[in-house]
Amino acid sequence: MNRIRVMIPEQILETRVVQTALGDFTIMLVCGDCTHLYPGMERYGVRVTDAMDRTVAEFLTNTYEYTPAMRLDAKSAAIKQADEWGEEFADHPADMVEYFSRLHPRCLSPAEAADVVLIQGSPRPDGNSGQIAGWIAAEMARLGGTMQIIYPDDMDIHPCIGCYQCYNSGFCTFADDMDEVFALVQRCRVLVVCAPVYSCSVPGALKILIDRFQAYHAHRNLMGGGGGGRQAGLFFGVCGREGDANFRPLREIATAFFATAGIPLSGTAWADGMDRIRDVRQVPGFAHEVQEIVRRALEQTGSSEKE
Ligand SMILES: Cc1cc2nc3c(=O)[nH]c(=O)nc-3n(C[C@H](O)[C@H](O)[C@H](O)COP(=O)(O)O)c2cc1C
């Protein structure tokens, strides 16, 4: 069973006992307070336990899953589920136990821990963001640290559909390459994003990846996953037009992204005017600035430099 380690306060709304040939099953209807995550968010649960107090079935649903146009609401859905399971466990206890025993818990795939995980947000592998990634890779090689690069454009990542089901289980409904991203991010010390400005935002594939971090937020808050506080976030941006004002949206995106990821944003650097300059390597001192920021972030998070 994929049971949530309950990190949110729950109130028992109702308990009923179903007597069966396999012994008594207890069906509990609970309500969890998630208002520390979102205003008014509540998570309703139905938990079935056997005579040995083992959870054999669980249903979770939260108030944010239900759009204004829907007739059903979270509490009614949970009550309906409790009623149905009441009948089904009474009539076919063995089938029910057998069915739920076949469901396996989902977990994040194990990942090699890397000192730096870098999300290279430009679809151009050898563009300016790619150059920045290269400077960081060179610095990590010099320091003897490890680095993993994520290319959102090469990955199978479904856009977030706003179903909010991640706030039930701690996992996105889509099982795709994001599980690997989360596993890497969870274990890194420094998370770096390199990105160009695209239409006053970030390129599409990176935006999709960023939106999917909602499930990482849910995972951290419901299951305690996350980097454990000693992580640092960095954001490096480039843009075509002249002027720092062109980075205003990216600054906001960076702030929102790292807040969702639960990682303090501890450094940024920006290079504008690429339409004219073309090559970020021509910006005096920029490579050094980026590498210095990365070095400082590594120091902050407990250096493992092998110099
Ligand atoms: C589709 C698209 C949209 C862009 N939108 C902007 C923009 O809104 N503001 C800006 O300053 N530059 C914009 N640019 C220019 C890029 O930010 C610039 O070329 C950057 O160097 C590309 O980064 P890369 O070399 O890492 O791929 C845009 C480029 C593309 C291809």
The ligand as a Gaussian input file, in Angstrom:
#p B3LYP/6-31G(d) Opt

LIG

0 1
 C       11.497000      32.330000     -29.292000
 C       12.465000      33.341000     -28.735000
 C       11.975000      34.320000     -27.910000
 C       12.844000      35.281000     -27.390000
 N       12.333000      36.254000     -26.582000
 C       13.162000      37.195000     -26.066000
 C       12.644000      38.232000     -25.217000
 O       11.467000      38.284000     -24.914000
 N       13.526000      39.134000     -24.711000
 C       14.859000      39.102000     -25.009000
 O       15.600000      39.964000     -24.529000
 N       15.365000      38.094000     -25.788000
 C       14.559000      37.153000     -26.326000
 N       15.078000      36.168000     -27.126000
 C       16.532000      36.116000     -27.385000
 C       17.239000      35.076000     -26.529000
 O       17.035000      35.307000     -25.164000
 C       18.753000      35.119000     -26.819000
 O       18.975000      34.834000     -28.178000
 C       19.544000      34.154000     -25.976000
 O       20.910000      34.375000     -26.133000
 C       19.270000      32.708000     -26.360000
 O       19.850000      31.882000     -25.395000
 P       20.664000      30.571000     -25.765000
 O       21.802000      31.022000     -26.602000
 O       21.096000      30.049000     -24.454000
 O       19.747000      29.667000     -26.505000
 C       14.229000      35.217000     -27.673000
 C       14.698000      34.201000     -28.517000
 C       13.835000      33.264000     -29.045000
 C       14.362000      32.167000     -29.931000

